[in-house]
Amino acid sequence: MLLRNDSQNDNRWLAFRIIGNQRNRDGVGSIIRYTLNSKSRILQLQRTASYLSANDPRLFIGLGQMQMLQDMEIQWPNGRSKRLKTVKADQLITLVEE
């Protein structure tokens, strides 16, 4: 069976691929904090959700009609953080722990 989505959608998005250091290459536990439509939001990278399941290793943010995300911060599992400003929509960004 093949499923195809033919809906017309002009909404914007951002996706993040997280790469951690040598001990945690998948960046599990990394947190992204951002504000969208005056609401603070948090995403945490988790690889599993329940028994015999897995999550997409990327983190996605739906932006609606916004052209960019004004401000966001990633906090790595080791406690360090990095702030990004004016991140343009509709792209996959790879974030590498320093």
Buried (B, 14 or more C-beta within 10 A) or exposed (E): EEEEEEEEEEEBBBBBEBBBBEEBEEBBBBBBBBEBEEEEEEBEBEEEEEEEEEEEBEBEBEBEEBEEBEEBEBBBBEEEEEEBEEBEBEEEBEBEBE
